[in-house]
Amino acid sequence: MLNSSIDKATSFEKRFENVETIVYENSTEASKSVAREIADLIRVKQNQKQPCILGLATGSSPKGLYAELVRLHKEEGLSFKNVVSFNLDEYYPMEPDSINSYVRFMKEQLFNHIDILPENYHVPDGLLLKEEIAEYCNAYEAKIEALGGLDLQILGIGGNGHIGFNESGSLQNSKTRLVALDHITRVAASNDFSGLNNTPRTAITLGVKKIMEAKRVILLAWGEGKSNIINASVEGTVTNLVPASFLQEHNNATFVLDKSAASKLTRINTPWLVEKVDWSDNLIKKAVLGLALHLKKPILMLTDADYIENGMSDLLADSGPAYDINIQIFNKLQNTITGWPGGKPNADDSKRPERAEPAKKRVLIFSPHPDDDIISMGGTFKRLQEQGHEVHVGYQTSGNIAVADDEALRFASFVCDYNDKFGIESEDAVNIYKKAITFLKNKKASEIDIEEVRYIKGLIRKGEAQSTCYFVGLPDSQIHFMELPFYETGSIEKKPLGEKDIQLTMDLIDKIKPHQIYAAGDLADPHGTHKVCLDAIFAAVKALKPKKFMKDCWVWLYRGAWQEWNVDEIEMAVPMGPDQVLEKRKGIFKHQSQKDGVVFQGADSREFWQRAEDRNKETAQIYHQLGLSHYAAMEAFVRWDY
């Protein structure tokens, strides 16, 4: 079993959770604990001179687990010679050496780095003829049965609750088979295949029946994006619409989560419904705002009865009556609203989110991709500039992989036509164009662009970012293209954060010596780029903390096109009028390569300007619903204390 020091549900919480659920501070600690359990199982089987039969998963969730297993092998001598593994699934059709093959994934993440015997690992064959698949799947299950079944099955979970590629609607007695992939699954995978059109429509998957027959099942889930489906799987009813919910009926299954993935579980989201709590200021704010939104009432309209009938009588007894609590929370929320994100000069700042002094601040906005600044905080960006602050933007990556191939060809062709028109002879330009067009015409799905094509795509995005900054009013001296090395792989898969990434970030902060830093805290970004960029900023800020100028530097986190802060988390809300909403839209439109069907759309079919606008309007509507002034839109921020 997993380490006993982790956060398991108490008997109180099991009223809501229908399967053992363990929550860790982060995915790293969780992965290490699961790796220890697997290592212990392997060693027990070695002592018994028996094979250890593991069911393995792919995707982002088990990467940390596999990295820790590799470490245990290399540093602590864990041998895998008695391990026999069976992977859950594989896309069909799929060549084993393709960049998106699960065979390649498993070799790169695990098999090539441990001493497992090549004949002992099995991944479904993506090159079978269709008429061979049924017999192959039967044989795949027979191999597992002949070895006595799976000792331990590792799972991830899809946005629709799929386990393996057992999509919504799969039956509990389903067998290993060829399946059609759900649209949600294909959209989530489309990032890896450079668009939905290139994403496979079918896959071979181990059936639910074999998963349920495993002696032990551990499901891994990380990140806020998984929180809703985790809640449905753990606390909802058992239904084939959410295949992960079948695990409620397994006698030895555990969901292993980080805090973000667990954030919608009752014990974490509304702990006062589970047991008596210590009512901190933040918890009171969360509870009262949640109650008002649930009842669709303004804060000041909540009654004693509302509190009592919704499990908050303890709060009422400690801090009531309702009228007093309501006033307190209303005032706190009202004090988050400011039209002066850089602080209002010569004003009482005791209840404002930002300081009044210095009146003119140096501001550094970090933008992970070349459009995150305008998409996520365009209204605030423009207002900071208009209110006389010295605003700098640090574009952390080139964003080149998000440019379509035909855009790159169009720009390369333009250079050739421009040179030809004005009599500029450049054999190099012509050769680069010919090389690019030859490559792109013969480019395989998911093949990494050659260096010349990547550079052209990067130039396109650089020009768009400059155009946005000029629109806002920034001079070239305040526009910084950082091109962090971790990003420049040419593929979705990035390098780990390195010392050079952190040093480049430190250098820019040290050069500007800002009073405000704005950074993207939007960790639902499907590329993972935002997370790495944020980690670089956090590391840089902590390293620079002893410097004198850092005592006056505040860090504000914004969120982008993928999600928004919960209203109880918001510490600064910058309102926008209708005209400012349109101005922000014009700024986003400067990024022409990201309009009209972008390469990495994610699960949301709306364009980025539409997502941002709808999200900002929704934030303003929530404030209005809670009884505050009605604005056209709002951008929200949370302060990070370092």
C-alpha positions, 0 to 999 in steps of 0.5 A: 500500500501507499505510504501512510504519511499521505493525506487519506480520506477520513471516515467523515470524508468517505460519506462523499468519496466512494473510492480510496483517494489520496491527495499530495501537495504536488505530482512529484511527491505523489509520483515518488510514493507510487514508485516506492509501492511499485518498487516494493512489489517488484522486490517482493515478487523477486524474493518469491522468485515470481514475475511481477506483472504491471499494467502501464499507461502513457500520457503526461500523468505517469512521466514523473512516475517513470522518471522516479522508477528510472532513478530507483534503478540507476541509483538504488539498484532496483532491477526490472528483470522479473517485470512483465509489462502490458501497456493499456493502449496504442493509436491505430494505425501507428508505426512503432517509431513514430514520434507519437507512438506509445512504443516510442514513448515507453522506450524513451520514458522507461524501457531504454533506461532500465534492465527490463528484458525486451521480450517482457514488455508489450504494447498493442501493435498499431500496424495490424491489418484490421482483420487481424485485430480481434484475434490479436486482442484475444491473444493479448488478454490470454498472455495476461491471464497465462501469467496470473493477471495484472498485479498492478495497473497504472491509469491516467484519466481523460477529460471525459473519464476514459481509462485507457481508451475506454471512452464514455459509453464503454461497458464494464465487461468490455474486452480488449478491442479496436475503438473509435476515439471520442471527439474530446479525446482527439481534441486533447491529443491534437496538440501532439499531431499538429492539428485535429485533421492529423489525429488518429480516429481509432485506437486499440485498448485494453478492455475495462474488464481486464483493468477491473481484474487487476489485483491493484489499480492506481489512477494518477491525475494532476492539475486543475483541468482534471478536477471536475472529472475526478469529482465525478469519478470519485463522488458521483454515481457509477456510470458508463458515461464516466468509465473511471467511476467503475473503479468505485467497485474495485476492491483495491483501487486508489486515486492518487491526486495532486491538490489541483486535481483534488480541488473539487472534492467535497473535503477540499472544496467545501470542508465544512460539510465534512467536519468542523473546521477552523474558520480562517479569513480565506475559508470564510470568504470562500464559503460565503461567496460559494454560498451566494453563487450557489443560491444565486443571491447577492452577498448582502441578501444572505440570511441566517437560514441560508447559512444553517441550511447549507452546513455553515451553522458553525460559522454563524455561531462563531462570527454571526449574525449573517448580516455582519459576515455578509458586510465583511465579505462584501467589503473585501470583495469590493476592495479588490476592484481597482481601475488603477492596477499600478496604484492610484497616486495621492490616494489612500491605498490601505484598502486598495490592491496596489500601493500608491507609491511610487506613482510611476512604477517600472512594470515587467509583464512576462508573456509565455507565448507572444500573445499571452500578454494581450489575451490575458491582461490586455486591458490592464496592460494598456491601462498601465501604459496609459497611466504613465508607468514604464511598462516592459514585456518579456516574451519568454518563448518564440511560440514558433510551433503554433504557426501553420505551415502555409503561413511560413510559406506565405512569408518566405514567398513574400521575402522573395517577391519583395527582393525581386520587386526592388531588385535586391539579389539574394540567392540565400533567400531563394534557396531558403524558400526552396528548401522550406517548400520542399520540406513542407511539401514532404513533411510527415505528420508530427515531423519536427520542422527544419531550423529554417522553417522554425525561424521563419515561424518565430519571426512571424510571431515576433512581428505580431508581438511587436505590433501589439506593443506598438498598438499599446504604445511601447517603444522597442527598448521596452520589448524583450524577446527572451527565447528561453532555450527549453522551448526551442525543440521544434516539438510539443515535447520541451526540454526540462527547465534549465539553469540558462532559462532561469539565468535569462529570467534573472538577468531581465528582472535585474536589468529592469528592477521592476516594482511590479511583475505580472506572470502567467499563472494559467497552468491549464495551458495544454502545451505545459509551456506556461508551467515551465515559464512560471517555474523559471520566474519563481526560481529567478525571483527567489534567487534575486530576493536578497537584492534591495530592489526586490523588497519593493517588487510585487508579483501578480499572477494572471490567467489566460485563455484556458481558465480563470481564478475562482472569485474567492481567490481574486485579489485584484480585479481591473474593470473594463468598459465596452470601449476598452473591451473592443480595444483589447480585441483589436490588440489580440487581432494583431496576432493574425497567425493565431486567428481562423483556426489555430494549430493548437486550439485545445478543447475549446473551438472559440478563437482566443479573442472570443475566449478572453472576452467571454471569460472577462465578461463572465468575471464581471457578471459574477461580481454583479451577481454577488451584488457589486457594480456591473462592468462590461468585463474584468481581468483578475489577478492573484498576488504571489508572496515570495 
